[in-house]
Amino acid sequence: MEAAPARWPPLFLAVALKAGDFNGDGKTDLVRSFSDGSAIVYLMNGTSIASQATVRAAGSGWKLVHVGDFNGDGKTDIVWEAADGSTQLTLMNGTAFASTPNHSYVWRTSS
């Protein structure tokens, strides 16, 4: 008997769904994150998924909170936040890290 094919978790299990241009091709791509700290980047070709990749599995202490082009290279980057309020900026190059994730980028707000 053959094993059932692997399936991605349904959309309702996602913690966040964000849009940006992760590969700089001018087309909107999607990133979906989950409560276990993993995220999947979907590089889009109009209305179809051209490719996809899991870009991070940091553990349940981190969640995806923002996306944007933070280094001006024309590609969307990801901001993660930990339960303690620490924030990490991950510079992206499509579905790969443009730089090693660095937990030293920490921003906190004071009340």
C-alpha positions, 0 to 999 in steps of 0.5 A: 500500500502506498503512503498518502502524499504529504499535504500542507496545513490548511490556510486556517492553521496559518498564523499570518498571511502576508504579501510582498515581492520576495524575488523582485520580479514585480509580481506579488508573492505570498508568505504564510506562517504557522504557530510552530515558527515555520513559514512558506514563501509562495513565489507567484506567477500571476494567479499560480504558484511558480515555486514554494519553499519553507524558509524558516523553522525557528520554533514556536517562540517566533512569529512572522509580524511584518514584511517589507523591503528593509534593505532597498534591494527590491525584494521583500524581507521578513520581520519576526517577533519572539514571545519576549518582544525581541524582533529579528529581521531576516533579509530575503533573496526569493525563498532563501536567506540573503543573510544569516538570520540575526537575533541581534536586531532587537527593538522594544517599545516602551510604554 
